[in-house]
């Protein structure tokens, strides 16, 4: 089994549900894939980073976490109640790959090649040139995507625990929920050879809405007050130069 293939024990997990730059309004958009590259966090978790451009020329950037960090086993899936499920970010990244190319995320990962691109650097506070694995065959392909606008708390790293905690400040962001081809068939409809319909149903329920995630979550007192202990040494990264 390849590094990016899900084990046979992993359950099928639908992400096409009627559940929920600058932020796009919630809705369904026709987009072009401007960039797809991989990154790795200090914990060794791997992200699948995309830049989409809509018909108005406005960009949306999002990171889908497709592999957990070292502490969680560097896995593309998680276990719940004795069953294995793909990481949520893996499912969304796979949805985009199938919609764009007809091939799985695992298959598309075979095309990754290192390129020097502009990547945001938190230390510099701006985008800088860095070498990252880029999935070149996905670039400039067209996909349709369901996007939600979300109000959430900003997060700050707790240096004592290494975990990111909610602060008292809020921000508005976008989340790509699932993808489909330009003809309007979602990835799950493509794979099951079902008629198109999910995008219309999802749009009817969510278009123009803001999903407020601050209503059910509280800010961390430590993050708000700014108290912390000295930071632990950072883990090495396979993506570092």
C-alpha positions as CSV (number, residue, x, y, z in Angstrom):
1,X,0.0,0.0,0.0
2,X,1.3,3.5,-0.9
3,X,2.0,6.1,1.7
4,X,-1.1,8.1,0.7
5,X,-3.5,5.3,0.2
6,X,-6.1,4.7,2.9
7,X,-6.0,1.3,4.5
8,X,-8.8,-1.1,3.6
9,X,-10.1,-0.9,7.2
10,X,-11.0,2.8,6.7
11,X,-14.7,3.5,6.4
12,X,-16.3,5.4,3.6
13,X,-16.9,8.9,4.9
14,X,-19.3,11.3,3.1
15,X,-18.3,15.0,3.2
16,X,-21.2,16.0,1.0
17,X,-23.7,16.9,3.8
18,X,-26.6,19.3,4.3
19,X,-25.6,19.8,7.8
20,X,-23.4,23.9,7.1
21,X,-7.7,36.9,0.6
22,X,-11.1,38.1,1.9
23,X,-14.0,35.8,2.8
24,X,-16.3,34.6,0.1
25,X,-20.0,34.5,0.9
26,X,-21.4,31.0,1.5
27,X,-22.3,29.5,-1.8
28,X,-21.3,27.3,-4.7
29,X,-18.6,28.6,-7.0
30,X,-17.0,27.7,-10.3
31,X,-13.2,28.0,-9.7
32,X,-9.8,27.4,-11.2
33,X,-7.0,25.8,-9.2
34,X,-4.2,28.4,-9.0
35,X,-1.9,26.5,-6.7
36,X,-1.6,23.2,-4.8
37,X,1.4,22.5,-2.6
38,X,2.3,20.5,0.5
39,X,3.6,21.8,3.8
40,X,4.6,20.3,7.1
41,X,4.1,21.6,10.7
42,X,6.4,21.4,13.6
43,X,4.4,18.4,14.8
44,X,5.1,16.7,11.3
45,X,1.5,16.9,10.3
46,X,1.2,17.4,6.5
47,X,-1.1,19.9,4.9
48,X,-2.5,20.1,1.3
49,X,-2.7,23.8,0.5
50,X,-4.8,25.1,-2.3
51,X,-5.4,28.5,-3.9
52,X,-8.7,28.8,-5.8
53,X,-9.8,31.7,-8.1
54,X,-13.4,32.4,-8.8
55,X,-15.0,33.9,-11.9
56,X,-14.6,37.4,-10.4
57,X,-10.8,36.8,-10.1
58,X,-10.9,36.7,-6.3
59,X,-8.8,34.1,-4.5
60,X,-9.5,31.7,-1.6
61,X,-6.7,29.9,0.2
62,X,-7.2,26.9,2.5
63,X,-5.1,24.2,4.0
64,X,-6.5,20.6,4.3
65,X,-4.6,18.5,6.9
66,X,-4.1,15.1,5.2
67,X,-1.7,13.4,7.6
68,X,-1.5,13.7,11.4
69,X,1.6,14.6,13.4
70,X,4.1,12.3,14.9
71,X,2.3,12.2,18.3
72,X,-0.7,10.7,16.5
73,X,1.2,8.3,14.3
74,X,1.6,10.3,11.1
75,X,-1.6,8.8,9.8
76,X,-4.1,9.7,7.0
77,X,-6.9,8.4,9.1
78,X,-8.2,8.4,12.7
79,X,-10.0,5.7,14.8
80,X,-13.3,6.3,16.5
81,X,-15.4,3.6,18.3
82,X,-13.2,0.9,16.9
83,X,-13.6,2.0,13.2
84,X,-11.1,3.9,11.0
85,X,-12.1,7.1,9.1
86,X,-10.2,9.3,6.8
87,X,-9.0,12.6,8.3
88,X,-11.5,15.4,7.4
89,X,-8.9,17.3,5.5
90,X,-7.9,14.1,3.6
91,X,-11.5,13.7,2.5
92,X,-11.8,17.2,1.2
93,X,-8.4,17.1,-0.6
94,X,-9.4,13.8,-2.2
95,X,-12.8,15.3,-3.2
96,X,-10.9,18.1,-5.1
97,X,-8.5,15.6,-6.8
98,X,-11.3,13.4,-8.1
99,X,-13.3,16.3,-9.3
100,X,-10.4,17.8,-11.1
101,X,-8.7,14.7,-12.6
102,X,-10.8,11.7,-12.0
103,X,-8.0,10.3,-9.9
104,X,-7.7,9.9,-6.1
105,X,-5.5,12.0,-3.8
106,X,-3.1,9.1,-3.4
107,X,-2.7,9.0,-7.2
108,X,-2.2,12.7,-7.5
109,X,0.4,12.7,-4.7
110,X,2.6,10.7,-7.1
111,X,2.9,13.8,-9.3
112,X,4.4,16.1,-6.6
113,X,7.6,17.8,-7.5
114,X,9.6,20.5,-5.6
115,X,9.2,24.1,-6.8
116,X,10.1,27.4,-5.4
117,X,6.9,29.3,-4.6
118,X,5.6,32.1,-2.4
119,X,4.6,30.8,1.0
120,X,3.4,32.7,4.1
121,X,6.1,32.8,6.8
122,X,4.7,33.5,10.3
123,X,8.1,34.8,11.5
124,X,8.5,37.2,8.6
125,X,4.8,38.1,8.6
126,X,4.6,37.9,4.9
127,X,5.0,35.6,1.9
128,X,8.5,34.6,1.1
129,X,10.1,32.3,-1.5
130,X,10.4,28.7,-0.3
131,X,10.8,25.3,-1.9
132,X,7.7,23.1,-1.5
133,X,6.3,20.0,-3.2
134,X,3.8,21.2,-5.8
135,X,1.1,19.0,-7.5
136,X,1.7,20.6,-11.0
137,X,-0.9,18.5,-13.0
138,X,-3.7,20.0,-10.8
139,X,-2.8,23.6,-11.7
140,X,-5.2,25.6,-13.9
141,X,-7.9,22.8,-13.8
142,X,-11.5,23.8,-13.2
143,X,-13.6,22.6,-10.3
144,X,-16.9,23.5,-8.6
145,X,-16.8,24.0,-4.8
146,X,-19.2,24.5,-1.9
147,X,-17.8,27.2,0.3
148,X,-19.0,28.2,3.8
149,X,-18.3,31.6,5.4
150,X,-17.5,31.0,9.1
151,X,-17.1,33.3,12.1
152,X,-14.6,31.7,14.6
153,X,-12.2,32.7,17.3
154,X,-8.6,33.5,16.4
155,X,-6.1,31.1,18.0
156,X,-2.8,31.5,19.8
157,X,-0.2,28.9,20.6
158,X,0.1,28.0,24.3
159,X,3.9,27.7,24.7
160,X,3.4,25.5,27.8
161,X,1.4,22.9,26.1
162,X,2.1,23.5,22.4
163,X,-1.6,23.5,21.7
164,X,-3.4,26.3,19.9
165,X,-6.2,27.9,22.0
166,X,-9.1,30.2,21.2
167,X,-8.5,33.9,22.0
168,X,-11.1,36.6,22.6
169,X,-10.7,37.9,19.1
170,X,-12.8,36.7,16.2
171,X,-12.2,36.4,12.4
172,X,-14.2,35.5,9.4
173,X,-12.8,32.6,7.2
174,X,-13.9,30.3,4.5
175,X,-14.1,26.5,4.5
176,X,-14.3,24.4,1.3
177,X,-16.9,21.7,2.2
178,X,-16.7,19.5,-1.0
179,X,-15.9,19.7,-4.7
180,X,-17.3,18.6,-8.0
181,X,-16.6,18.8,-11.7
182,X,-17.6,21.8,-13.9
183,X,-20.7,20.0,-15.0
184,X,-22.1,20.2,-11.5
185,X,-21.6,16.6,-10.3
186,X,-20.0,16.3,-6.9
187,X,-17.2,13.8,-6.3
188,X,-19.5,11.4,-4.6
189,X,-22.0,11.6,-7.5
190,X,-19.2,11.0,-9.9
191,X,-17.9,7.9,-8.1
192,X,-21.4,6.5,-7.6
193,X,-22.6,7.4,-11.1
194,X,-25.5,9.3,-9.6
195,X,-27.3,12.3,-11.2
196,X,-26.2,15.8,-10.1
197,X,-28.2,17.4,-7.3
198,X,-26.2,17.9,-4.2
199,X,-24.8,21.3,-5.1
200,X,-28.3,22.7,-5.6
201,X,-29.6,21.2,-2.3
202,X,-26.6,22.5,-0.4
203,X,-26.9,26.0,-1.9
204,X,-30.6,26.2,-1.1
205,X,-29.7,25.6,2.6
206,X,-26.5,27.5,3.0
207,X,-26.1,30.2,0.4
208,X,-25.5,33.6,1.9
209,X,-25.3,32.3,5.5
210,X,-22.5,32.9,8.1
211,X,-21.8,29.9,10.3
212,X,-21.1,31.2,13.8
213,X,-18.7,28.8,15.6
214,X,-18.1,31.2,18.5
215,X,-21.6,30.5,19.9
216,X,-20.6,27.1,21.2
217,X,-16.9,27.7,22.0
218,X,-15.3,29.8,24.7
219,X,-12.0,31.6,24.5
220,X,-9.1,30.3,26.6
221,X,-8.2,32.3,29.6
222,X,-4.5,31.6,29.1
223,X,-4.7,32.8,25.5
224,X,-6.6,35.9,26.4
225,X,-4.3,36.9,29.2
226,X,-1.2,36.0,27.3
227,X,0.3,33.8,30.1
228,X,2.6,30.9,29.1
229,X,5.6,28.9,30.0
230,X,8.8,28.7,28.0
231,X,8.3,26.9,24.7
232,X,9.6,23.4,24.1
233,X,12.1,22.8,21.3
234,X,10.5,22.6,17.9
235,X,10.4,19.2,16.1
236,X,12.4,18.8,13.0
237,X,10.7,19.1,9.7
238,X,11.2,17.1,6.6
239,X,10.2,20.2,4.6
240,X,12.9,22.4,6.1
241,X,15.8,23.4,3.9
